[in-house]
Amino acid sequence: MMNSRDMHSNGRDGARPRQSSLEPRYIDGIPTRHTRKQKLEILIPIGLLIAFQQGFSQFGVILDNLQTIFPEASPTTIQMIVGMSSLTAIPVSLLSGLLATFLSRKKIAIGALCIMLIGGLLPVVLHSDISFLFISSGMIGISQGLIISTSTGMCAENFIGGERNFAMGLKQVTDCIGNVIIAVLAGQLCLIAWYYAYVVYLLVIPIILLVAKFLPEREPDKKLWTKEKGFEGLRFVKRPAFLYMVFFMTLCGFSNFGLYYNGAMLAAEKGFGDAAFISVIFSMSNIISLVFGLLYAPIARVLSKYALAVSMLVISASYFMFFLSENAPFFIAAGVVWGIGCSLVQSSSLVFLANSLPSGSYGLGLAIGNAMINVGISLSPIISNGLSGMLFGVQTANNSILIFAIGCLLACLIETIREGLSKRRIANIEDL
C-alpha cells in the first residue's frame, strides 16, 4: 500500500521531488503548510478574525453613557443593546453549520466581516434614536454568530496534529487580545462622544483584506444528511451528558457577562469612576484571562473533574467581591479574580462539552453549545434585573451583581454534586 511519501516520489529512483513553496501537502485529506511564512499567512488573518468574534461585549463600557443619553429607557433596555448581539447570534451560529455545506468558510468569513463593518459603523452616523443601536447590535450579532463557528472550522481545515492544537490554542489567546484592544479603544473614543466608540469597527477593513488575500479557498463541508445513513449524525443530542452540558453552557453564558452588563453602572453607583475606569478593569481582566487560558492545561490536571465546578466558584467569589467593594483597589482586585474565573469557565466548559460528544459530532455539538452560551448571555440582564427587583424591591447594578454571585455559587454546587456522584473519567484539555 502506497504511503504519503511514496505518493510524492518521481517513480524512477524513489526520490521525493522538491515541492513548491506555495503547494500544500495533504495528510489524511487535510492540507498543512511547510514554511513558517505560509503558516503565519493563514494564522494571522484567522487570529484577526477571531479578535472581533466577541468584541462587542466590550461595549459595556458605554452603557452608563447611554443611560444618560436615553433616560427614558430602562436599565434592562440599555443592557440589551449589548445583549442583542448575543440574541441574534443564537440562530445564526446554529445555521452556520448548515451554511458551511453550501459555501466555503472563507466566503462565509468575508460576508460576516462585511456585515460587521456596516453594522458596527451605523451608530456613528445614526445615533439619535435608540432603535439604530439595536439594529447595529443585531447586525454585529449575525456576524459574530457566523465567525464563532467558522473560525474554529478554519483552524481544523488548515492544520493537522500539533499545528492544529497550536491554532486552537491561539484562538482563545487572540480572542483575549482583541477584547483588550477593543475595550481600551472603545473606552477612550467614547470620551470624545459616546457613539465614537463604534469607530473601532474601522479595524474590520484591513481584516477583510487579509482574509481575502491570504486564506485559502476550501471545499464546503459534507452534507449533514445522507440517503444511506439518514440523520445518524444527530443521535448524540439524546445523550444525558450532552443535555446536561447544554444546560450548563447556558449558565456559563449567564455568569460570564454579569460584569459586562453591570460594570459601568456599578462603578458609577459606587463612585469609583467613569467609562474609562471600567474599560481598564475589562482590559486588565482580559490580559489575566489570556494568561490563565495558556495555563489551563496544568490547572486542569490538578483540579481533575472538578475543574468546571471550581471555575464557577472563582467567578462567584469575584461577584461577591464586587458587591462588597467599598473602594477602588478592592474593586480592581475583584476584577482580577473575575478575569481568572472567566478564563477558567471558558476553557473548562468547552472541554467538558467536547467530552460529552461522540467522535464525529464535535462540529454541530460545539455549535449548539455556543448557541446556548448566547442564550445565557441574552437572558442575563432580564433574569438578574427581574430577580433584583423582586427580591430587593429596586433594580440596581449592585443588587444585580449579587444575583450573579448567588447564581454562580448554585451552579458550582450543582456541578460539584454531579461530579461527586459521577464515575466518568477525568476531563483533560487534550480531549478537546
C-alpha positions as CSV (number, residue, x, y, z in Angstrom):
1,M,0.0,0.0,0.0
2,M,1.4,3.4,-1.0
3,N,2.1,5.8,1.8
4,S,2.2,9.6,1.6
5,R,6.0,9.6,0.9
6,D,5.6,7.2,-2.0
7,M,2.8,9.2,-3.5
8,H,5.2,12.1,-3.8
9,S,8.1,10.1,-5.4
10,N,9.1,10.7,-9.1
11,G,8.6,7.0,-9.9
12,R,12.3,6.4,-11.1
13,D,14.6,6.5,-8.1
14,G,12.1,6.9,-5.2
15,A,13.5,10.4,-4.5
16,R,11.0,12.9,-3.4
17,P,10.8,15.9,-5.8
18,R,11.3,19.4,-4.4
19,Q,7.8,20.7,-3.5
20,S,6.7,24.2,-4.5
21,S,6.7,26.6,-1.5
22,L,3.2,27.5,-2.5
23,E,1.9,24.0,-2.8
24,P,0.4,22.4,0.4
25,R,0.8,18.7,1.0
26,Y,-2.0,16.6,2.4
27,I,-2.2,14.3,5.4
28,D,-5.5,12.4,5.8
29,G,-7.1,14.8,3.4
30,I,-6.2,17.9,5.4
31,P,-3.6,20.4,4.0
32,T,-0.7,21.6,6.1
33,R,1.9,24.2,5.4
34,H,5.7,23.7,5.5
35,T,7.2,27.1,6.0
36,R,6.8,29.5,8.9
37,K,5.8,32.3,6.4
38,Q,3.0,30.2,5.0
39,K,1.7,29.3,8.4
40,L,1.7,32.9,9.5
41,E,-0.2,33.9,6.3
42,I,-3.0,31.7,7.5
43,L,-2.8,32.2,11.3
44,I,-2.7,36.0,11.2
45,P,-6.0,36.5,9.3
46,I,-7.7,33.8,11.3
47,G,-6.4,35.4,14.5
48,L,-7.6,38.8,13.5
49,L,-11.0,37.3,12.5
50,I,-11.3,35.7,16.0
51,A,-10.2,39.0,17.7
52,F,-13.6,40.5,16.8
53,Q,-15.8,37.5,17.4
54,Q,-16.8,38.6,20.9
55,G,-15.5,42.2,20.7
56,F,-18.9,43.8,21.1
57,S,-19.1,42.5,24.7
58,Q,-16.5,45.2,25.5
59,F,-19.1,47.9,24.6
60,G,-20.4,47.5,28.1
61,V,-18.1,50.5,28.9
62,I,-20.6,52.9,27.2
63,L,-23.7,51.6,28.9
64,D,-23.6,54.3,31.7
65,N,-23.3,57.0,29.0
66,L,-26.3,55.6,27.2
67,Q,-28.4,55.7,30.3
68,T,-27.7,59.4,30.4
69,I,-28.4,59.9,26.6
70,F,-31.6,57.9,26.7
71,P,-33.0,58.5,30.2
72,E,-36.5,57.2,29.2
73,A,-35.0,53.7,28.6
74,S,-34.9,51.2,31.5
75,P,-31.6,49.7,32.7
76,T,-32.6,46.4,31.1
77,T,-33.3,48.1,27.7
78,I,-29.9,49.8,27.8
79,Q,-28.2,46.5,28.7
80,M,-30.0,44.6,26.0
81,I,-28.2,46.8,23.4
82,V,-25.2,44.7,24.1
83,G,-27.3,41.6,24.7
84,M,-29.0,41.9,21.4
85,S,-25.8,40.8,19.6
86,S,-25.8,37.5,21.5
87,L,-29.5,37.1,20.9
88,T,-29.2,37.3,17.1
89,A,-26.1,35.2,17.2
90,I,-28.0,32.2,18.6
91,P,-29.9,31.1,15.4
92,V,-27.1,32.2,13.2
93,S,-24.5,30.1,15.0
94,L,-26.8,27.1,14.7
95,L,-27.4,27.8,11.0
96,S,-23.7,28.4,10.2
97,G,-23.0,24.6,10.2
98,L,-25.7,24.2,7.5
99,L,-24.4,27.2,5.6
100,A,-20.9,25.7,5.6
101,T,-22.3,22.8,3.5
102,F,-23.0,25.2,0.7
103,L,-20.3,27.9,0.9
104,S,-16.6,27.7,1.8
105,R,-15.6,29.1,5.2
106,K,-13.6,31.8,3.5
107,K,-16.7,33.2,1.7
108,I,-18.7,33.0,5.0
109,A,-16.0,34.9,6.9
110,I,-15.8,37.7,4.3
111,G,-19.5,38.0,4.3
112,A,-19.7,38.1,8.1
113,L,-17.0,40.8,8.3
114,C,-18.8,43.0,5.7
115,I,-22.0,42.7,7.8
116,M,-20.0,43.6,10.9
117,L,-18.4,46.6,9.3
118,I,-21.8,48.1,8.2
119,G,-23.5,47.3,11.5
120,G,-20.6,48.5,13.6
121,L,-20.3,51.9,11.9
122,L,-24.1,52.5,11.7
123,P,-24.3,54.3,15.1
124,V,-21.5,56.7,14.1
125,V,-23.9,58.4,11.6
126,L,-27.3,57.3,13.0
127,H,-27.5,57.7,16.8
128,S,-30.4,60.0,17.6
129,D,-32.8,57.1,18.2
130,I,-32.0,54.0,20.4
131,S,-33.5,51.8,17.7
132,F,-30.5,52.4,15.5
133,L,-28.3,50.9,18.2
134,F,-30.4,47.8,18.3
135,I,-30.2,47.4,14.6
136,S,-26.4,47.8,14.8
137,S,-26.2,45.3,17.6
138,G,-28.3,42.8,15.7
139,M,-26.1,43.0,12.6
140,I,-23.0,42.6,14.7
141,G,-24.6,39.6,16.4
142,I,-25.3,38.0,13.0
143,S,-21.6,38.4,12.0
144,Q,-20.4,37.1,15.4
145,G,-22.6,34.0,15.1
146,L,-21.0,33.2,11.7
147,I,-17.5,33.9,12.9
148,I,-17.5,31.9,16.1
149,S,-18.2,28.6,14.3
150,T,-16.4,29.5,11.1
151,S,-13.1,30.4,12.8
152,T,-13.0,27.0,14.6
153,G,-13.6,25.2,11.4
154,M,-10.8,27.3,9.7
155,C,-8.3,26.1,12.3
156,A,-9.3,22.5,11.7
157,E,-9.4,22.6,7.9
158,N,-6.0,24.3,7.5
159,F,-3.9,22.5,10.1
160,I,-3.3,19.0,11.5
161,G,-1.7,17.4,14.5
162,G,0.4,19.6,16.7
163,E,-0.1,22.5,14.3
164,R,-3.9,22.2,14.7
165,N,-3.5,22.1,18.5
166,F,-1.5,25.3,18.4
167,A,-4.0,27.0,16.1
168,M,-6.9,26.1,18.5
169,G,-4.9,27.4,21.5
170,L,-4.2,30.6,19.6
171,K,-7.9,31.0,19.1
172,Q,-8.5,31.9,22.8
173,V,-5.4,34.0,23.1
174,T,-6.3,36.2,20.1
175,D,-9.8,36.5,21.4
176,C,-8.5,37.9,24.7
177,I,-6.0,40.2,22.9
178,G,-8.8,41.5,20.7
179,N,-11.0,42.2,23.7
180,V,-8.2,44.1,25.4
181,I,-7.7,46.3,22.3
182,I,-11.4,46.9,21.7
183,A,-12.1,47.7,25.3
184,V,-9.3,50.3,25.5
185,L,-10.1,51.9,22.2
186,A,-13.9,52.0,22.9
187,G,-13.4,53.4,26.3
188,Q,-11.1,56.2,25.1
189,L,-13.1,57.0,22.0
190,C,-16.3,57.4,23.9
191,L,-14.7,60.2,25.9
192,I,-14.9,62.2,22.7
193,A,-18.6,61.3,22.1
194,W,-20.3,58.1,23.2
195,Y,-21.0,57.0,19.6
196,Y,-17.3,57.4,18.6
197,A,-16.7,54.1,20.4
198,Y,-18.1,52.4,17.3
199,V,-15.3,53.9,15.2
200,V,-13.3,50.9,16.4
201,Y,-15.1,48.9,13.7
202,L,-13.0,50.6,11.1
203,L,-10.3,48.0,12.0
204,V,-12.5,45.4,10.3
205,I,-11.5,46.8,6.9
206,P,-7.9,45.5,6.9
207,I,-9.1,42.2,8.4
208,I,-11.3,41.8,5.3
209,L,-8.4,42.4,3.0
210,L,-6.1,40.0,4.8
211,V,-8.7,37.2,4.9
212,A,-9.5,37.7,1.2
213,K,-5.8,37.7,0.2
214,F,-4.2,35.0,2.4
215,L,-6.8,32.5,3.5
216,P,-7.1,29.5,1.0
217,E,-10.4,28.5,-0.5
218,R,-11.5,25.2,0.8
219,E,-14.4,23.0,-0.3
220,P,-17.7,23.2,1.7
221,D,-18.4,20.7,4.4
222,K,-20.2,17.4,3.6
223,K,-24.0,17.4,3.8
224,L,-25.5,16.7,7.3
225,W,-27.9,14.1,5.9
226,T,-27.1,11.2,3.6
227,K,-29.5,8.8,1.9
228,E,-27.7,5.8,3.2
229,K,-27.5,6.8,6.9
230,G,-30.2,9.4,7.2
231,F,-29.7,11.7,10.2
232,E,-27.4,9.4,12.1
233,G,-25.1,12.3,13.0
234,L,-27.8,13.8,15.2
235,R,-28.2,10.9,17.6
236,F,-25.8,12.5,20.1
237,V,-28.4,15.1,21.1
238,K,-30.3,12.5,23.2
239,R,-27.3,11.7,25.4
240,P,-27.8,12.7,29.0
241,A,-24.3,14.1,29.4
242,F,-24.7,16.3,26.4
243,L,-28.1,17.6,27.5
244,Y,-26.6,18.4,30.9
245,M,-23.8,20.4,29.3
246,V,-26.2,22.2,27.0
247,F,-28.0,23.4,30.2
248,F,-24.6,24.2,31.9
249,M,-23.4,26.2,28.8
250,T,-26.4,28.5,29.3
251,L,-25.3,29.0,32.9
252,C,-21.8,29.8,31.7
253,G,-23.0,32.4,29.3
254,F,-25.2,33.9,32.1
255,S,-22.3,34.0,34.6
256,N,-19.5,35.4,32.3
257,F,-21.4,38.5,31.3
258,G,-22.5,39.8,34.7
259,L,-19.8,42.4,34.8
260,Y,-20.1,43.4,31.1
261,Y,-23.7,44.3,31.7
262,N,-23.3,46.0,35.1
263,G,-19.7,47.1,35.4
264,A,-20.0,50.7,34.1
265,M,-23.2,51.2,36.1
266,L,-21.7,49.6,39.2
267,A,-18.6,51.7,39.1
268,A,-20.7,54.8,38.8
269,E,-23.0,53.8,41.6
270,K,-20.0,53.3,43.9
271,G,-18.3,56.5,42.8
272,F,-15.2,54.7,41.5
273,G,-15.0,56.2,38.0
274,D,-16.5,56.5,34.6
275,A,-16.3,54.5,31.3
276,A,-12.6,54.9,31.1
277,F,-12.2,53.4,34.6
278,I,-14.3,50.3,33.8
279,S,-12.5,49.9,30.4
280,V,-9.2,49.5,32.3
281,I,-10.9,46.8,34.5
282,F,-12.1,45.0,31.4
283,S,-8.7,45.2,29.7
284,M,-6.8,44.0,32.8
285,S,-9.2,41.1,33.2
286,N,-8.8,40.1,29.6
287,I,-5.0,40.1,30.0
288,I,-5.4,37.9,33.0
289,S,-7.8,35.6,31.1
290,L,-5.2,35.3,28.3
291,V,-2.5,34.2,30.8
292,F,-4.8,31.7,32.6
293,G,-6.0,30.4,29.2
294,L,-2.4,29.4,28.5
295,L,-2.1,27.9,31.9
296,Y,-5.4,25.9,31.8
297,A,-3.8,22.5,30.9
298,P,-1.7,22.2,34.2
299,I,-4.6,23.7,36.2
300,A,-7.0,21.1,34.8
301,R,-4.6,18.3,35.8
302,V,-4.7,19.5,39.4
303,L,-8.5,20.2,39.6
304,S,-9.3,17.0,37.7
305,K,-13.0,16.5,37.1
306,Y,-13.9,19.4,39.4
307,A,-12.3,22.0,37.1
308,L,-15.7,23.4,35.9
309,A,-17.1,23.5,39.5
310,V,-14.0,25.3,40.8
311,S,-14.2,27.7,37.8
312,M,-17.8,28.7,38.8
313,L,-16.7,29.1,42.4
314,V,-14.0,31.5,41.4
315,I,-16.3,33.7,39.3
316,S,-18.9,33.6,42.1
317,A,-16.2,34.9,44.6
318,S,-15.4,37.8,42.2
319,Y,-19.1,38.9,42.1
320,F,-19.3,38.8,45.9
321,M,-16.2,40.9,46.0
322,F,-17.7,43.4,43.6
323,F,-20.9,43.5,45.7
324,L,-18.9,44.2,48.9
325,S,-16.3,46.6,47.4
326,E,-16.2,50.0,49.1
327,N,-13.0,51.4,47.5
328,A,-11.4,51.3,44.1
329,P,-8.5,49.0,45.0
330,F,-10.8,46.3,46.2
331,F,-13.0,46.8,43.1
332,I,-9.8,46.3,40.9
333,A,-8.9,43.2,43.0
334,A,-12.4,41.8,42.2
335,G,-11.7,42.4,38.5
336,V,-8.5,40.3,38.8
337,V,-10.4,37.4,40.3
338,W,-13.2,37.8,37.7
339,G,-10.6,37.6,34.9
340,I,-9.3,34.3,36.3
341,G,-12.8,32.9,36.7
342,C,-13.9,33.9,33.2
343,S,-10.8,32.3,31.7
344,L,-11.3,29.0,33.6
345,V,-15.0,28.9,32.8
346,Q,-14.4,29.5,29.1
347,S,-11.8,26.8,28.8
348,S,-13.3,24.2,31.1
349,S,-16.8,24.5,29.7
350,L,-15.6,23.8,26.1
351,V,-13.5,20.8,27.3
352,F,-16.4,19.3,29.3
353,L,-18.8,19.9,26.4
354,A,-16.4,18.2,24.0
355,N,-16.1,15.2,26.4
356,S,-19.9,14.8,26.3
357,L,-19.8,14.3,22.5
358,P,-19.0,11.2,20.5
359,S,-16.3,11.3,17.8
360,G,-17.6,12.9,14.6
361,S,-20.1,15.2,16.3
362,Y,-17.9,17.9,17.5
363,G,-18.8,20.5,14.9
364,L,-22.6,20.5,15.4
365,G,-22.3,19.8,19.1
366,L,-20.0,22.7,19.8
367,A,-22.2,24.9,17.6
368,I,-25.2,24.0,19.8
369,G,-23.1,24.7,22.9
370,N,-22.0,28.1,21.6
371,A,-25.7,28.9,20.8
372,M,-26.7,28.1,24.4
373,I,-23.9,30.3,25.7
374,N,-25.5,33.1,23.8
375,V,-28.9,32.2,25.3
376,G,-27.4,32.7,28.7
377,I,-25.8,35.9,27.7
378,S,-29.1,37.3,26.3
379,L,-31.1,36.3,29.3
380,S,-28.5,37.7,31.8
381,P,-29.9,41.2,32.2
382,I,-33.6,40.1,32.1
383,I,-33.1,37.5,34.8
384,S,-30.7,39.5,37.1
385,N,-32.7,42.7,36.9
386,G,-36.0,40.8,37.3
387,L,-34.8,39.0,40.4
388,S,-33.2,42.1,41.8
389,G,-36.5,44.0,41.6
390,M,-38.4,41.0,43.0
391,L,-36.1,40.3,45.9
392,F,-34.8,43.7,46.8
393,G,-37.6,46.0,45.6
394,V,-35.2,48.1,43.4
395,Q,-33.1,47.4,40.4
396,T,-29.5,48.5,40.9
397,A,-26.3,47.3,39.4
398,N,-25.0,46.2,42.9
399,N,-28.1,44.1,43.5
400,S,-27.8,42.5,40.1
401,I,-24.2,41.6,40.8
402,L,-25.3,39.9,44.0
403,I,-27.8,37.8,41.9
404,F,-24.9,36.7,39.6
405,A,-22.8,35.8,42.7
406,I,-25.6,33.6,44.1
407,G,-26.3,32.1,40.7
408,C,-22.7,31.1,40.1
409,L,-22.5,29.6,43.5
410,L,-25.5,27.5,42.9
411,A,-24.1,26.3,39.6
412,C,-20.9,25.4,41.4
413,L,-22.8,23.3,43.9
414,I,-24.8,21.5,41.1
415,E,-21.7,20.7,39.2
416,T,-19.9,19.5,42.4
417,I,-22.7,17.2,43.3
418,R,-22.9,15.8,39.8
419,E,-19.2,15.1,39.6
420,G,-19.2,13.6,43.1
421,L,-21.9,11.1,42.1
422,S,-20.5,10.5,38.6
423,K,-17.9,7.9,37.8
424,R,-17.0,9.4,34.4
425,R,-13.3,9.8,33.6
426,I,-11.3,12.9,34.2
427,A,-11.8,15.7,31.7
428,N,-8.4,16.8,30.2
429,I,-7.8,19.5,27.8
430,E,-6.3,17.1,25.3
431,D,-9.8,15.6,24.8
432,L,-10.9,18.7,23.0
